Amino acid sequence: MTAVGVTGYLFHLEEYILSLISMIVFGKLILFHFIMEYFDRKKLQTKNSHDVERIKP
């Protein structure tokens, strides 16, 4: 939310180059956050699936 506010404010001040730079930088940070969250969830799911005891018929 803060990234959008900063970028929007720079765009409002007609600092187009700075708003573009902040959009690129914040975009990379947000993308990195979602990628790390995806891998953490994937790791948690595989860890939980290995803890399940299987019953063989």
C-alpha positions in Angstrom: 0.0 0.0 0.0 2.8 2.4 0.8 4.6 1.6 -2.5 1.4 2.6 -4.4 1.1 5.8 -2.3 4.7 6.8 -2.9 4.5 6.1 -6.6 1.2 7.8 -7.0 2.5 10.9 -5.1 5.6 11.1 -7.3 3.3 10.8 -10.4 1.1 13.5 -8.9 4.1 15.8 -8.6 4.8 15.2 -12.3 8.1 13.4 -11.4 7.5 10.8 -14.1 11.0 9.4 -14.1 11.1 9.0 -10.3 7.7 7.4 -10.3 8.8 4.9 -12.9 11.9 4.1 -11.0 9.9 3.6 -7.8 7.4 1.5 -9.6 10.1 -0.8 -10.9 11.9 -1.1 -7.5 8.7 -1.6 -5.5 7.4 -4.0 -8.1 10.5 -6.2 -7.7 10.2 -6.2 -3.9 6.5 -7.1 -4.1 7.2 -9.9 -6.6 10.0 -11.2 -4.4 7.7 -11.2 -1.4 5.0 -13.3 -3.2 7.7 -15.7 -4.6 9.1 -16.3 -1.1 5.6 -16.8 0.4 4.8 -19.3 -2.4 7.9 -21.4 -1.6 7.2 -21.2 2.2 3.7 -22.5 1.7 5.0 -25.2 -0.7 7.6 -26.2 1.9 5.0 -26.3 4.7 2.7 -28.5 2.6 5.4 -31.1 1.8 6.5 -31.1 5.5 2.9 -31.7 6.6 2.3 -34.4 4.0 5.4 -36.4 5.2 4.1 -36.3 8.8 1.0 -38.2 7.9 1.1 -41.9 8.8 -0.2 -44.1 6.1 -2.3 -47.2 6.8 -1.6 -50.0 4.4 -4.5 -52.5 3.7 
